[in-house]
Amino acid sequence: MNAPIHTTRSPGHPVGRHWLLTALTALLLLVGCPVVIAAGDDDGSDLPVLSLSVLQFGTAHWELDHLQYRGLDRANGFRLELLPVANLPASRLAVTAGSVNGAVADLLWTQFRYQAGASYLYLPFSSRIGEILVAETSEISSLADLPGKRIGVAGGPDSKGWVLLNRVAARQGIDLSASASVQFAAPPLLSQSLKRGQLDVIVTYWHFAARMQGEGGWRSAFSMAELLSELGLERQLPVLGYVFPEDWARQHADLIDRFAVALAGTKAELAREAGHWDRLRPL
């Protein structure tokens, strides 16, 4: 991956067509990258360091933990350091303040930062957004059913799911912040609150929703993909990515290339060998 990925704007569209084509092309290249083995000390002490802020209960943590455990960072000529954080605002603050080189962020946040004058290189991670989860017996089946309800949101007021929900609601003349009772909390707490009947609906991360749906008794009220379509965005848009400040990224292009190759090797191993997931289960 030699070309940085940036957000660009086009009239009447939050994400430019050129950016989308570039991002999807880069994502395909990432999946196909071979693992490059580079010489270095076993402990990696002489290798350049790449530091990342990562949500401790997010899916990116699974990927990065495996990358470290398998030594795919040192094999590709760098050393990965992780700063686990409890919430998305803390992760974003870490990268904007410069206390880490990069972080996992969503495309909407990256676009907002670009519009505010702060450009980031965006390395696609996932096209999965989240779920809007309710009890199977709930009457909630559309956005129009949310006013007057108790809504729990994972990740804070600027999380991608909540931003998408609010934007589509506004198009329909609904102000969710004013018409519903909204609580922000960590996904595990939201899951428990929904089970106890303290919330009517939660906007949560897909893997927490999948766990509850697997237990039975819970369903998606409507899909996040529908919200993307409402905004004129591609349903398979890589809405999550690793972000790096543009100036820093340009100065460390080779390091990011090595990281991209290590990520490709990580994804391939996790897709190919189911046994790796047993070690990751506690995460």
Sequence and secondary structure as in RCSB ss.txt:
>XXXX:A:sequence
MNAPIHTTRSPGHPVGRHWLLTALTALLLLVGCPVVIAAGDDDGSDLPVLSLSVLQFGTAHWELDHLQYRGLDRA
NGFRLELLPVANLPASRLAVTAGSVNGAVADLLWTQFRYQAGASYLYLPFSSRIGEILVAETSEISSLADLPGKR
IGVAGGPDSKGWVLLNRVAARQGIDLSASASVQFAAPPLLSQSLKRGQLDVIVTYWHFAARMQGEGGWRSAFSMA
ELLSELGLERQLPVLGYVFPEDWARQHADLIDRFAVALAGTKAELAREAGHWDRLRPL
>XXXX:A:secstr
  S      BTTBSS HHHHHHHHHHHHHHHH         TT TTS EEEEEEETTSHHHHHHHHHHHTTHHHH
TT EEEEEEESSHHHHHHHHHHTSSSEEEEEHHHHHHHHHTT  EEEEEEES  EEEEEETT    SGGG TTSE
EEEES TT HHHHHHHHHHHHTT  HHHHSEEEEE HHHHHHHHHTTS SEEEEEHHHHHHHHHHSSEEESS HH
HHHHHTT  TT   EEEEEEHHHHHHTHHHHHHHHHHHHHHHHHHHH TTHHHHHTT 
